[in-house]
């Protein structure tokens, strides 16, 4: 729901930026149009892409799925679609809100093929293990080892950036599988990180809410800025 405080906050920022004592009618009109005359989004959920930060759906708390809905053809097709977007986006975890659905659902798959280029030392240090395709419906998570591990994270909804994030070492999730059967899943290390990350999406949280701010960087910083070390200038 739109809050007028956002509009007033935007006005305040314009005042501060321009160091003016008042705002012209033209400025207010422009700001008003920014908020109220947005382009109507043609794509409707479930999206064929991963929506990006700024989309309100990513800040909503996801709703529980009625167990009666799980057996429907439409719901099963949506689960398949979620997995399809995961594969096409070359990611290992994806939550329903990321394709425009405020549902308590996410999927994880971490194959040996995905890990083939990861050095054994890194796999051991980060506790990276493969995970077959697994759907989590109405998941409930419990932290079973609160020791925190700090590693860089990325997110399909915050493309081209990464940051260091602390996550619990071990977790346990109770959920329903794609057919409505309850199961208990335990994970540690990297898989625990992935699951914790996806659980955040269901709460309307992003890794930027947990990150160490000074570690937030653009993935291709060196290439884009093209630093000339000899001249010590940025081209």
C-alpha positions as a Python dict, from the first residue, in 0.01 Angstrom:
ca = {
    (1, 'X'): (0, 0, 0),
    (2, 'X'): (131, 342, -93),
    (3, 'X'): (220, 570, 197),
    (4, 'X'): (207, 942, 156),
    (5, 'X'): (507, 970, 387),
    (6, 'X'): (713, 842, 91),
    (7, 'X'): (603, 1139, -114),
    (8, 'X'): (685, 1383, 165),
    (9, 'X'): (1017, 1211, 221),
    (10, 'X'): (1098, 1256, -145),
    (11, 'X'): (1016, 1625, -121),
    (12, 'X'): (1248, 1659, 177),
    (13, 'X'): (1533, 1498, -19),
    (14, 'X'): (1484, 1744, -306),
    (15, 'X'): (1499, 2034, -61),
    (16, 'X'): (1820, 1904, 94),
    (17, 'X'): (1981, 1835, -242),
    (18, 'X'): (1901, 2173, -392),
    (19, 'X'): (1951, 2361, -64),
    (20, 'X'): (1639, 2561, -153),
    (21, 'X'): (1389, 2711, 92),
    (22, 'X'): (1090, 2599, -110),
    (23, 'X'): (991, 2358, -388),
    (24, 'X'): (841, 2483, -710),
    (25, 'X'): (505, 2354, -830),
    (26, 'X'): (688, 2192, -1124),
    (27, 'X'): (910, 1991, -888),
    (28, 'X'): (612, 1868, -689),
    (29, 'X'): (430, 1776, -1010),
    (30, 'X'): (732, 1579, -1133),
    (31, 'X'): (765, 1397, -802),
    (32, 'X'): (392, 1323, -800),
    (33, 'X'): (415, 1170, -1148),
    (34, 'X'): (707, 952, -1038),
    (35, 'X'): (488, 790, -776),
    (36, 'X'): (144, 785, -933),
    (37, 'X'): (201, 760, -1308),
    (38, 'X'): (417, 448, -1315),
    (39, 'X'): (426, 243, -1632),
    (40, 'X'): (188, -49, -1602),
    (41, 'X'): (387, -371, -1587),
    (42, 'X'): (282, -597, -1872),
    (43, 'X'): (427, -913, -1719),
    (44, 'X'): (203, -1094, -1474),
    (45, 'X'): (310, -1353, -1218),
    (46, 'X'): (443, -1607, -1228),
    (47, 'X'): (719, -1420, -1413),
    (48, 'X'): (952, -1581, -1665),
    (49, 'X'): (1233, -1386, -1500),
    (50, 'X'): (1359, -1305, -1153),
    (51, 'X'): (1216, -974, -1036),
    (52, 'X'): (1464, -719, -907),
    (53, 'X'): (1500, -525, -585),
    (54, 'X'): (1248, -240, -584),
    (55, 'X'): (961, -468, -678),
    (56, 'X'): (720, -450, -379),
    (57, 'X'): (666, -829, -387),
    (58, 'X'): (1018, -878, -251),
    (59, 'X'): (926, -691, 66),
    (60, 'X'): (602, -874, 138),
    (61, 'X'): (564, -1158, 384),
    (62, 'X'): (466, -1466, 188),
    (63, 'X'): (139, -1646, 258),
    (64, 'X'): (96, -2009, 358),
    (65, 'X'): (-24, -2251, 93),
    (66, 'X'): (-352, -2431, 154),
    (67, 'X'): (-271, -2802, 146),
    (68, 'X'): (-573, -2855, -81),
    (69, 'X'): (-409, -2635, -344),
    (70, 'X'): (-92, -2843, -357),
    (71, 'X'): (-259, -3126, -548),
    (72, 'X'): (-405, -2900, -816),
    (73, 'X'): (-266, -2904, -1168),
    (74, 'X'): (-216, -2527, -1166),
    (75, 'X'): (-6, -2535, -850),
    (76, 'X'): (209, -2821, -980),
    (77, 'X'): (266, -2631, -1305),
    (78, 'X'): (374, -2329, -1103),
    (79, 'X'): (628, -2541, -915),
    (80, 'X'): (765, -2661, -1247),
    (81, 'X'): (781, -2302, -1366),
    (82, 'X'): (971, -2197, -1054),
    (83, 'X'): (1226, -2467, -1125),
    (84, 'X'): (1245, -2367, -1491),
    (85, 'X'): (1335, -2008, -1397),
    (86, 'X'): (1592, -2140, -1148),
    (87, 'X'): (1764, -2344, -1420),
    (88, 'X'): (1750, -2072, -1683),
    (89, 'X'): (1891, -1820, -1435),
    (90, 'X'): (2178, -2050, -1344),
    (91, 'X'): (2111, -2024, -973),
    (92, 'X'): (2084, -2283, -695),
    (93, 'X'): (1792, -2151, -493),
    (94, 'X'): (1479, -1958, -583),
    (95, 'X'): (1178, -1842, -381),
    (96, 'X'): (826, -1787, -513),
    (97, 'X'): (830, -1411, -438),
    (98, 'X'): (1117, -1379, -685),
    (99, 'X'): (882, -1473, -968),
    (100, 'X'): (605, -1249, -838),
    (101, 'X'): (417, -1488, -608),
    (102, 'X'): (392, -1412, -236),
    (103, 'X'): (383, -1780, -147),
    (104, 'X'): (567, -1977, 120),
    (105, 'X'): (755, -2183, -137),
    (106, 'X'): (1115, -2214, -246),
    (107, 'X'): (1327, -2464, -434),
    (108, 'X'): (1691, -2571, -406),
    (109, 'X'): (1908, -2772, -641),
    (110, 'X'): (2287, -2797, -625),
    (111, 'X'): (2422, -3053, -869),
    (112, 'X'): (2767, -3205, -912),
    (113, 'X'): (2768, -3048, -1258),
    (114, 'X'): (2729, -2708, -1094),
    (115, 'X'): (3018, -2785, -860),
    (116, 'X'): (3256, -2933, -1113),
    (117, 'X'): (3464, -2615, -1138),
    (118, 'X'): (3477, -2554, -763),
    (119, 'X'): (3817, -2645, -623),
    (120, 'X'): (3807, -2926, -364),
    (121, 'X'): (3976, -2703, -108),
    (122, 'X'): (3702, -2442, -144),
    (123, 'X'): (3433, -2709, -124),
    (124, 'X'): (3584, -2838, 197),
    (125, 'X'): (3635, -2495, 352),
    (126, 'X'): (3284, -2373, 266),
    (127, 'X'): (3122, -2710, 338),
    (128, 'X'): (2967, -2727, -8),
    (129, 'X'): (2773, -3044, -81),
    (130, 'X'): (2534, -3128, -368),
    (131, 'X'): (2160, -3127, -311),
    (132, 'X'): (1901, -3293, -538),
    (133, 'X'): (1601, -3092, -651),
    (134, 'X'): (1396, -3019, -340),
    (135, 'X'): (1079, -2814, -299),
    (136, 'X'): (995, -2655, 36),
    (137, 'X'): (630, -2561, 91),
    (138, 'X'): (523, -2378, 410),
    (139, 'X'): (873, -2425, 558),
    (140, 'X'): (952, -2373, 926),
    (141, 'X'): (1320, -2327, 1008),
    (142, 'X'): (1509, -2386, 1330),
    (143, 'X'): (1872, -2287, 1382),
    (144, 'X'): (2042, -2592, 1532),
    (145, 'X'): (2391, -2441, 1549),
    (146, 'X'): (2402, -2065, 1594),
    (147, 'X'): (2772, -2038, 1514),
    (148, 'X'): (2791, -1796, 1223),
    (149, 'X'): (2989, -1839, 904),
    (150, 'X'): (3073, -1535, 693),
    (151, 'X'): (3097, -1562, 315),
    (152, 'X'): (3013, -1357, 8),
    (153, 'X'): (2658, -1388, -121),
    (154, 'X'): (2482, -1296, -440),
    (155, 'X'): (2112, -1291, -525),
    (156, 'X'): (1919, -1320, -849),
    (157, 'X'): (1708, -1024, -736),
    (158, 'X'): (2013, -801, -684),
    (159, 'X'): (2202, -870, -1003),
    (160, 'X'): (2573, -797, -1044),
    (161, 'X'): (2643, -730, -676),
    (162, 'X'): (2774, -928, -381),
    (163, 'X'): (2849, -876, -12),
    (164, 'X'): (2964, -1064, 295),
    (165, 'X'): (2681, -1208, 502),
    (166, 'X'): (2681, -1403, 828),
    (167, 'X'): (2458, -1711, 835),
    (168, 'X'): (2407, -1989, 1092),
    (169, 'X'): (2624, -2296, 1048),
    (170, 'X'): (2346, -2553, 1083),
    (171, 'X'): (1969, -2539, 1035),
    (172, 'X'): (1671, -2770, 1026),
    (173, 'X'): (1359, -2719, 818),
    (174, 'X'): (1021, -2886, 846),
    (175, 'X'): (814, -2845, 533),
    (176, 'X'): (583, -3008, 281),
    (177, 'X'): (722, -3151, -42),
    (178, 'X'): (564, -3086, -381),
    (179, 'X'): (302, -3355, -316),
    (180, 'X'): (203, -3226, 28),
    (181, 'X'): (398, -3483, 229),
    (182, 'X'): (576, -3349, 538),
    (183, 'X'): (951, -3397, 575),
    (184, 'X'): (1239, -3280, 791),
    (185, 'X'): (1556, -3155, 624),
    (186, 'X'): (1886, -3077, 794),
    (187, 'X'): (2173, -2883, 644),
    (188, 'X'): (2503, -2730, 736),
    (189, 'X'): (2755, -2502, 573),
    (190, 'X'): (2670, -2385, 223),
    (191, 'X'): (2332, -2559, 197),
    (192, 'X'): (2229, -2406, 529),
    (193, 'X'): (2328, -2067, 385),
    (194, 'X'): (2122, -2118, 72),
    (195, 'X'): (1815, -2229, 268),
    (196, 'X'): (1849, -1942, 518),
    (197, 'X'): (1877, -1700, 224),
    (198, 'X'): (1558, -1838, 67),
    (199, 'X'): (1373, -1834, 400),
    (200, 'X'): (1454, -1463, 419),
    (201, 'X'): (1278, -1409, 86),
    (202, 'X'): (960, -1553, 237),
    (203, 'X'): (984, -1292, 514),
    (204, 'X'): (1035, -999, 279),
    (205, 'X'): (1407, -979, 355),
    (206, 'X'): (1709, -954, 124),
    (207, 'X'): (2072, -1030, 199),
    (208, 'X'): (2138, -657, 195),
    (209, 'X'): (1944, -642, 523),
    (210, 'X'): (2204, -870, 683),
    (211, 'X'): (2521, -783, 497),
    (212, 'X'): (2830, -603, 621),
    (213, 'X'): (2771, -274, 433),
    (214, 'X'): (3134, -200, 353),
    (215, 'X'): (3166, -531, 165),
    (216, 'X'): (2884, -451, -80),
    (217, 'X'): (3044, -443, -425),
    (218, 'X'): (2972, -465, -795),
    (219, 'X'): (3087, -804, -928),
    (220, 'X'): (3287, -663, -1219),
    (221, 'X'): (3422, -357, -1042),
    (222, 'X'): (3776, -395, -1177),
    (223, 'X'): (3664, -441, -1538),
    (224, 'X'): (3409, -160, -1539),
    (225, 'X'): (3632, 94, -1369),
    (226, 'X'): (3936, -9, -1577),
    (227, 'X'): (4199, 107, -1332),
    (228, 'X'): (4531, 205, -1488),
    (229, 'X'): (4775, 105, -1216),
    (230, 'X'): (5072, 281, -1374),
    (231, 'X'): (4903, 618, -1393),
    (232, 'X'): (4686, 552, -1091),
    (233, 'X'): (4382, 698, -1258),
    (234, 'X'): (4043, 566, -1358),
    (235, 'X'): (3973, 583, -1727),
}
